[in-house]
Amino acid sequence: MLSAVWITTPEIPDMLPDTFKYGDRSVYFRHEFTLNNVPAKAVIKLCVLGLGVCNINGTAVTDDVLTTPFTAYDKRVIYRTFDVTKLLKQGKNAIGIHAGNGFYNSNMRTWNDCMAPWRDKPKAIAELCITFADGSNTVVCSSKDWRTALGPCLYNQMRQGEIFDANLIQKGYDSPCFDDTKWAKVKLAHAPGGVLSDEETTPIRITETLKPVSVKDGVYDFGVNISGWVKIKLNGIKGQTIGITYGEAFKNETEFTDESRTFTITENLPLHAACKYICSGEKGETYAPTFCYFGFRYVKIDNAPDGLEVEAQFVHTAFDTVGRFECSDGMLNKLHDASVRAIKSNFVGIPTDCPHREQNGWTGDALFSIGETLLNFDATDAYRKWLRDFIDVQRPSGQLPGIVPCAGWGYNWGSGPAWDSAFILIPYTIYTHTKNTDIIKELWQNMALYMSYFESMADGYIADFGLGDWCPVDTKDVCPTAITDTAYLFADAVAMSRMARLIGKDSSHWDELALKVKAAWKAAFWQNKTYEHYQTYWACAVYQGLLDADEAKYASSKLAELVAINGYHINCGVLGAKYIFDALSDYGYADVAYKMATNPTYPSYAYWINSGMTTLCETWNMNSSLNHHMFSEIDDWLYRHVAGIEFGDDGLVIAPKIIDGIDWVKAAVRGVSIERQQNRISLVIDRQATLLLCGKATPLEKGNYYFTV
Ligand code: RAM
């Protein structure tokens, strides 16, 4: 990208409708050039900020959507490379770009967006490298000679939506011989400031198309909650404005709940998870947004002509599926589906918290779902990109914000050990699944920097800062944060020690730290009556490995007792929910975990499903987002305990739990598959493993096995 320059649109005030601020509008860029021969090979290196579509001779260079990865653009900007050999021809050619705001030019006050250090109007950089059969080559770069005009999106903002006027589409702008004499010359733009990086990321794509399951009074129900948008096809009248509003749930016959919407409601911004489409009047015109996405199950379409066709498009990071799970219990299967759907909807370039309201890269949410995401998907490339984003926003002290990337918000609220530990424990979990240490080596310095910050925030090895057991059942009586924070200091120290050894570094500091923290945790919290009524307390102690074997057994039995006393209801927040399934199942109480998960009454996972949820919620009483993935540890439990496939610290462990009521289970992850019918198990493994059954460990070589238990 050396010879290319960043280009933008000069201000052309008289071309703007006065209701919109400059920068709200999408812009076009175009350039024509002549080739004397047919290219043998051509690639375009491209970055459009915030987002853009690039066409060559009328054809898109990619099927990917929301193409430019979201990064702290003043630190790192990722450009993508696309093979465009087939799109070029001998003679006249044209490149056309349609650019919008994305997170580069977000106007929201919340999360500091509008104050982002990188914020600017849309801009682009492109370098088209062409090689001919005779070995000669030429390069076509974005330059001051390109032309620009305002685009058809009168308004476009990621979380809010678009106002798209089809009458302003400049047909043929991306093909040669288009008359651009009324277009302006581009202006050279400031580079966004970040290092230009060509790293690989997993693209965002439309992965599924859904037909509505019901339509009534302009409300289309797609049956499931997803991330993405709808595509409409219609025969409208020129100038007719169609309203398309997205929502998760209704508060009355016609209106969506406020929780279904973006924070734009409180900020009084023009759109609240909605698009407006102004028809051109052409027969069969189609529209789907380009510069925003939504979280929704329903759309409400106003003022549409008869014969409107509507389909939903599920949009997320298109990682390959590597896992499947199914069993004889229908509720568990629904919980698996809901978890998978929540994970997909919440990975749109970065792991987010919810697709409809925030679309933020909340670190904790990603940590809480890391196991199940890696069991279901080949997501390591996508995480690598996101973990690099941590480096970009880490303060020199080592401190991390609660959302990554961030525009300067989230260092003093929304972070803390349980969220920040994503930076330590996600790389380690990726290692356990892939056995590849590259990511650890790459992040090592920054992880160590974070740990020095974490240690400096602990008083006598007790840490107590940031968020704790978030979104609990009982908001008035929450397990103290010091218990869970200090446990993360221990867990992180243990992971650092293991990672140090894996990459040939000295682990002694982390070993000592782990011992000291464990001692401090036990002195402060162990067997202290004040905490014994918290499920999270017992679960944390067991899950994080703070106890000796006998103590862990005892704690697990106390936890099982507590769950039973509570009518087999879960009674914790995100942290407790992360620990409780393991803490019960590792010591013989998988049946209690099963009863708790499938308990039909509030609060429980099954209660969500019985209330019509198709994803997981943010709160047990469903009064907030209905598409969060932070409670998805249940899916990890299905794979690791119910099916018994675990990629552990020391390799593959096969440890299926025989639970009364679950007659059969079928699951597979990568080269490992297991099927259980009552007490007969068949197993295929593509590597060595340890079989753990009835407390007995047996080493297994790669191969096929049949046994009864
Ligand atoms: C909410 C988010 C997220 C959580 C933070 C702390 O706003 O949706 O799930 O991690 O709060």
Boltz pocket constraint, residues with backbone or C-beta under 6 A from the ligand:
constraints:
  - pocket:
      binder: B
      contacts: [[A, 353], [A, 354], [A, 358], [A, 362], [A, 364], [A, 365], [A, 414], [A, 467], [A, 470], [A, 618], [A, 628], [A, 630]]
      max_distance: 6.0
